Amino acid sequence: MKKIIFTVLTLTLIACGKNEKPKDYAVIYGKIQNPIDSLNLRLYDPQKNMTVMVGIDEQGNFRDTLKLETPSTFTAVYKATFGLYAVNGMDIQLNFDTDNISETITFQGEGSTENNFMKFKAKQLQDLYGDNYKDYFSLGQEDFDQKTNKYLNSVNDKLDVGKEALDSIFYASQKEEIESFKKQNESFYKEQQKINKALAKGNKSPEFNDYLNYHGGTTSLKDFKGSYVYIDVWATWCQPCKYEIPYLEKLEKEYHDKNIKFVSISIDQKKHEQAWRDMIEAKNMGGIQLLADADMNSKFVQDYFIGGIPRFILIDPEGKIIDYDAPRPSEERTKTLINSLNI
């Protein structure tokens, strides 16, 4: 009788297990060392243009559920950025230290295999690009191909070795991403080679003419002949641009008696001229404030291949390029660069 009852109970449990519905959500939880006060973990899915904010308590603990219609690859943002893959049914434990996220981040639980692969790929990509991606894209063709193929082989090998343990959709999408990366990377290389040729150090700088001056009249690049020129290409709607303004002001004050002009060129649209004037007044911005003639489509902007702002440019007294993509005012190496000039 006991054996019969045991068998019935066992079969009942198995039947219940078979009828249990799969989870229609993923769980993400963990602990952050050295949490930043009032800062949440932001998960952004660029494919779906979807953002999820995960609350962090004072001790750095967090836990949330993600209801996902399809598997999602998020760009996670918390001081730094990293990748996070999630699909319904996963239970991902995520831990890291804000002082060094890339080195301390760990993944455990269901979904850790996929996310550890993404961590590996990110590290390999960082090694590929190095401290300055322009150096990599400026390599000769043979060296560029050799370095790129080493990266691609390492990522492909790692992916194939772990194929059986990986989510099939994840595996397929990663294969597609690798192929897409090869094409895009080659395109970036050709573009950088074109930029290097056009904007090499010592080349005559592209010019701008008759840009509206905040203080009245118009100004052209040739008006600064005889002086070094540190140009800031910015806009009132650009948050990273506005972040640099206080540092630019400090630079201007520090070198006000030197032979260098600090020129800020806004690429705001003409119809937003008043917003440009209001911000200059509100922030009491110094230097030489100019408004480009055709916003992002201005010839000067196009000639410098500017696709994102802020962009800083350094030109010598003869109108020749010193650095077409100079360091930002907030970087210490900016002072090092300026101090190396004969000003």
PLY file of the C-alpha trace (Angstrom):
ply
format ascii 1.0
element vertex 343
property float x
property float y
property float z
element edge 342
property int vertex1
property int vertex2
end_header
0.00 0.00 0.00
2.81 2.40 0.93
4.50 1.65 -2.38
1.25 2.34 -4.27
0.73 5.67 -2.45
4.35 6.69 -3.10
4.00 5.85 -6.78
0.75 7.83 -7.09
2.31 10.89 -5.38
5.37 10.71 -7.59
3.28 10.52 -10.76
1.14 13.41 -9.50
4.23 15.59 -8.94
5.56 14.73 -12.38
2.20 15.58 -13.96
2.13 18.93 -12.13
5.63 19.65 -13.33
4.64 18.93 -16.91
1.65 21.26 -16.68
3.64 24.10 -15.11
3.68 27.06 -17.45
7.08 28.51 -18.45
7.91 31.85 -16.88
6.80 34.80 -18.98
9.48 37.00 -17.42
13.18 37.11 -16.66
14.62 37.97 -13.25
17.66 40.17 -12.76
19.13 40.69 -9.32
22.42 41.28 -7.55
24.54 43.67 -5.56
26.62 46.68 -6.57
29.69 47.56 -4.56
30.19 51.28 -3.96
26.74 52.27 -5.27
26.17 55.83 -6.40
23.50 57.67 -4.43
20.12 57.87 -6.22
21.49 56.32 -9.43
19.40 53.55 -11.02
20.60 50.83 -13.37
19.36 51.70 -16.86
18.67 48.94 -19.37
18.22 50.14 -22.94
17.20 47.91 -25.84
18.15 49.79 -29.05
16.24 47.32 -31.26
12.94 48.00 -29.51
13.82 51.53 -28.32
12.82 50.35 -24.86
14.24 51.48 -21.52
13.88 49.77 -18.14
15.01 51.49 -14.96
16.07 49.13 -12.16
16.04 50.65 -8.67
19.12 50.28 -6.44
18.82 50.51 -2.64
21.35 52.25 -0.37
23.33 49.04 0.10
23.54 48.46 -3.65
21.01 45.62 -3.78
18.55 45.32 -6.65
15.97 42.89 -7.99
13.52 43.28 -10.87
11.51 41.29 -13.36
11.59 41.88 -17.10
8.58 40.83 -19.16
10.01 40.28 -22.62
8.08 39.56 -25.80
11.29 38.42 -27.51
14.91 37.89 -26.41
16.58 41.25 -25.75
20.15 42.48 -25.77
20.33 45.52 -23.51
22.94 48.22 -23.18
23.20 48.45 -19.40
24.27 51.84 -18.03
25.53 52.47 -14.51
28.51 54.88 -14.53
29.88 52.73 -17.37
28.15 50.58 -19.99
28.06 46.83 -20.57
25.93 44.32 -22.44
23.12 42.26 -20.90
21.20 39.49 -22.68
17.86 38.34 -21.29
15.02 36.07 -22.35
11.96 34.97 -20.41
12.79 32.19 -17.95
16.29 33.43 -17.18
17.31 34.15 -13.60
20.43 36.33 -13.84
22.56 37.31 -10.88
24.68 40.34 -11.69
27.36 41.81 -9.39
30.01 44.48 -9.94
32.03 47.23 -8.30
31.47 50.75 -9.67
35.18 51.55 -9.23
36.04 49.09 -12.03
32.96 47.64 -13.65
34.58 45.95 -16.66
37.00 43.97 -14.47
34.68 43.10 -11.57
31.39 42.31 -13.29
30.21 38.72 -12.81
27.17 36.76 -14.03
25.66 33.71 -12.34
22.50 31.66 -12.71
20.38 30.93 -15.77
21.62 33.25 -18.53
25.18 33.52 -17.21
26.64 31.58 -20.18
25.31 34.08 -22.71
26.26 37.10 -20.64
29.75 35.82 -19.87
30.28 35.41 -23.61
29.24 39.04 -24.12
31.70 40.07 -21.41
34.44 38.11 -23.20
33.58 39.70 -26.56
33.59 43.20 -25.06
37.06 42.62 -23.58
38.37 41.35 -26.93
36.91 44.39 -28.70
38.50 46.72 -26.16
41.86 45.07 -26.81
41.31 45.42 -30.56
40.56 49.17 -30.45
43.04 50.01 -27.69
43.15 53.37 -25.93
42.58 55.28 -29.17
40.48 53.62 -31.87
41.90 56.02 -34.48
45.32 54.38 -34.09
43.79 51.01 -34.99
41.91 52.38 -38.00
45.06 54.20 -39.11
47.11 51.00 -39.44
48.36 49.82 -42.82
46.03 47.36 -44.58
48.11 44.26 -43.76
48.44 45.08 -40.05
44.79 46.07 -39.86
43.66 42.77 -41.43
45.93 40.72 -39.18
44.71 42.38 -35.99
41.07 42.23 -37.06
41.22 38.55 -38.02
42.79 37.68 -34.67
39.80 39.28 -32.94
37.23 37.62 -35.21
38.81 34.17 -34.81
38.91 34.41 -31.02
35.25 35.47 -30.80
34.06 32.85 -33.32
36.01 30.06 -31.57
34.61 31.00 -28.17
31.09 31.10 -29.58
31.36 27.73 -31.34
32.90 25.96 -28.34
29.96 27.03 -26.16
27.26 26.46 -28.79
25.50 23.59 -26.98
25.17 25.58 -23.76
23.98 28.78 -25.40
20.44 29.85 -26.21
19.95 29.03 -29.91
18.54 32.47 -30.71
21.47 34.09 -28.96
23.97 31.95 -30.88
22.38 32.81 -34.24
22.20 36.53 -33.46
25.84 36.61 -32.40
26.87 34.96 -35.65
24.95 37.64 -37.54
26.55 40.39 -35.46
30.04 39.08 -36.19
29.37 39.15 -39.95
27.88 42.63 -39.68
30.87 43.79 -37.64
33.28 42.64 -40.37
31.53 44.79 -42.99
31.09 47.84 -40.77
34.64 47.65 -39.47
36.06 47.61 -42.99
33.86 50.59 -43.86
35.11 52.50 -40.80
38.68 51.68 -41.80
38.25 53.12 -45.29
36.57 56.23 -43.86
39.39 56.78 -41.35
42.02 56.40 -44.06
40.17 59.06 -46.06
40.04 61.37 -43.02
43.73 60.82 -42.26
44.64 61.88 -45.78
42.43 64.96 -45.81
43.10 66.16 -42.26
46.68 65.09 -41.61
48.78 67.21 -39.27
50.33 70.02 -41.27
47.56 70.11 -43.89
45.85 73.42 -44.52
42.70 73.57 -42.44
39.27 73.73 -44.07
37.90 77.25 -43.63
34.68 78.84 -42.48
33.62 82.28 -43.69
31.29 84.96 -42.37
29.87 83.06 -39.41
27.53 85.14 -37.25
29.37 86.54 -34.21
27.46 86.83 -30.93
29.00 90.25 -30.31
28.04 91.54 -33.75
29.09 91.23 -37.37
30.61 88.10 -38.87
33.87 86.21 -38.38
35.98 83.95 -40.60
38.79 81.54 -39.77
41.29 83.72 -41.65
40.65 86.48 -39.08
42.72 84.48 -36.58
45.79 84.14 -38.75
48.89 84.57 -36.58
47.32 82.89 -33.55
46.73 79.32 -32.49
43.03 78.48 -32.59
41.25 75.95 -30.36
37.81 75.36 -31.85
34.82 73.87 -30.04
32.01 72.62 -32.30
28.91 72.35 -30.11
25.14 72.96 -29.84
22.72 74.09 -27.15
20.88 70.72 -27.27
24.05 68.66 -26.73
24.51 67.56 -23.10
28.15 66.39 -23.47
28.88 69.78 -25.08
27.42 71.65 -22.12
29.44 69.48 -19.74
32.64 70.78 -21.34
31.73 74.49 -21.06
33.08 75.12 -17.52
36.35 73.39 -18.41
36.63 75.45 -21.59
36.09 78.62 -19.54
38.95 77.63 -17.24
41.24 77.03 -20.19
40.39 80.41 -21.67
41.16 82.19 -18.38
44.39 80.30 -17.88
45.70 81.18 -21.36
44.03 84.57 -21.84
47.39 86.33 -22.22
48.82 83.73 -24.62
48.73 83.62 -28.41
45.73 81.30 -28.64
42.09 82.02 -29.44
39.21 79.96 -28.08
36.45 79.80 -30.68
33.09 78.11 -30.10
31.06 77.30 -33.21
27.43 76.39 -32.60
25.70 74.17 -35.13
22.24 75.09 -33.86
19.76 75.77 -36.64
19.27 79.40 -37.68
15.72 79.34 -36.34
17.15 78.59 -32.89
19.49 81.58 -32.88
17.74 83.08 -29.86
18.21 79.88 -27.86
21.92 80.08 -28.71
22.10 83.71 -27.57
20.15 82.95 -24.39
22.49 80.15 -23.37
25.60 82.25 -23.97
24.13 84.96 -21.76
22.84 82.57 -19.09
26.15 80.77 -18.75
28.18 83.96 -19.23
30.22 82.16 -21.87
33.48 83.78 -22.87
35.71 83.25 -25.86
34.57 83.91 -29.39
31.02 82.68 -29.94
29.97 81.96 -33.52
26.91 80.43 -35.20
27.59 78.20 -38.23
25.90 79.12 -41.50
24.07 75.81 -42.11
24.04 73.88 -38.81
25.31 70.28 -39.24
25.34 70.74 -43.01
27.84 73.61 -42.90
30.77 73.03 -45.26
33.30 73.48 -42.45
31.55 70.75 -40.43
31.37 68.44 -43.43
35.00 69.08 -44.41
36.07 68.01 -40.90
33.92 64.84 -41.16
32.12 65.77 -37.95
29.41 63.22 -37.25
29.08 63.83 -33.53
29.70 66.64 -31.07
31.40 68.04 -29.17
34.41 68.10 -31.47
37.56 70.07 -30.71
40.07 71.19 -33.33
43.50 72.77 -32.92
44.99 74.94 -35.70
48.37 76.69 -35.85
49.04 80.40 -36.65
49.52 79.58 -40.35
46.09 77.98 -40.58
47.44 74.44 -40.62
45.98 71.50 -38.72
47.66 70.41 -35.51
44.91 68.02 -34.40
41.58 67.56 -36.21
40.17 65.70 -33.18
41.87 67.39 -30.25
41.35 66.33 -26.62
38.45 67.85 -24.73
38.89 70.69 -22.20
38.04 68.30 -19.36
41.03 66.10 -20.22
44.37 66.85 -18.58
46.20 66.09 -21.83
44.63 69.23 -23.35
46.88 71.42 -21.18
49.84 69.21 -22.05
49.14 69.76 -25.74
48.70 73.53 -25.43
51.81 73.85 -23.24
53.82 72.10 -25.96
53.03 74.96 -28.38
55.14 78.06 -28.83
52.58 80.49 -27.40
0 1
1 2
2 3
3 4
4 5
5 6
6 7
7 8
8 9
9 10
10 11
11 12
12 13
13 14
14 15
15 16
16 17
17 18
18 19
19 20
20 21
21 22
22 23
23 24
24 25
25 26
26 27
27 28
28 29
29 30
30 31
31 32
32 33
33 34
34 35
35 36
36 37
37 38
38 39
39 40
40 41
41 42
42 43
43 44
44 45
45 46
46 47
47 48
48 49
49 50
50 51
51 52
52 53
53 54
54 55
55 56
56 57
57 58
58 59
59 60
60 61
61 62
62 63
63 64
64 65
65 66
66 67
67 68
68 69
69 70
70 71
71 72
72 73
73 74
74 75
75 76
76 77
77 78
78 79
79 80
80 81
81 82
82 83
83 84
84 85
85 86
86 87
87 88
88 89
89 90
90 91
91 92
92 93
93 94
94 95
95 96
96 97
97 98
98 99
99 100
100 101
101 102
102 103
103 104
104 105
105 106
106 107
107 108
108 109
109 110
110 111
111 112
112 113
113 114
114 115
115 116
116 117
117 118
118 119
119 120
120 121
121 122
122 123
123 124
124 125
125 126
126 127
127 128
128 129
129 130
130 131
131 132
132 133
133 134
134 135
135 136
136 137
137 138
138 139
139 140
140 141
141 142
142 143
143 144
144 145
145 146
146 147
147 148
148 149
149 150
150 151
151 152
152 153
153 154
154 155
155 156
156 157
157 158
158 159
159 160
160 161
161 162
162 163
163 164
164 165
165 166
166 167
167 168
168 169
169 170
170 171
171 172
172 173
173 174
174 175
175 176
176 177
177 178
178 179
179 180
180 181
181 182
182 183
183 184
184 185
185 186
186 187
187 188
188 189
189 190
190 191
191 192
192 193
193 194
194 195
195 196
196 197
197 198
198 199
199 200
200 201
201 202
202 203
203 204
204 205
205 206
206 207
207 208
208 209
209 210
210 211
211 212
212 213
213 214
214 215
215 216
216 217
217 218
218 219
219 220
220 221
221 222
222 223
223 224
224 225
225 226
226 227
227 228
228 229
229 230
230 231
231 232
232 233
233 234
234 235
235 236
236 237
237 238
238 239
239 240
240 241
241 242
242 243
243 244
244 245
245 246
246 247
247 248
248 249
249 250
250 251
251 252
252 253
253 254
254 255
255 256
256 257
257 258
258 259
259 260
260 261
261 262
262 263
263 264
264 265
265 266
266 267
267 268
268 269
269 270
270 271
271 272
272 273
273 274
274 275
275 276
276 277
277 278
278 279
279 280
280 281
281 282
282 283
283 284
284 285
285 286
286 287
287 288
288 289
289 290
290 291
291 292
292 293
293 294
294 295
295 296
296 297
297 298
298 299
299 300
300 301
301 302
302 303
303 304
304 305
305 306
306 307
307 308
308 309
309 310
310 311
311 312
312 313
313 314
314 315
315 316
316 317
317 318
318 319
319 320
320 321
321 322
322 323
323 324
324 325
325 326
326 327
327 328
328 329
329 330
330 331
331 332
332 333
333 334
334 335
335 336
336 337
337 338
338 339
339 340
340 341
341 342
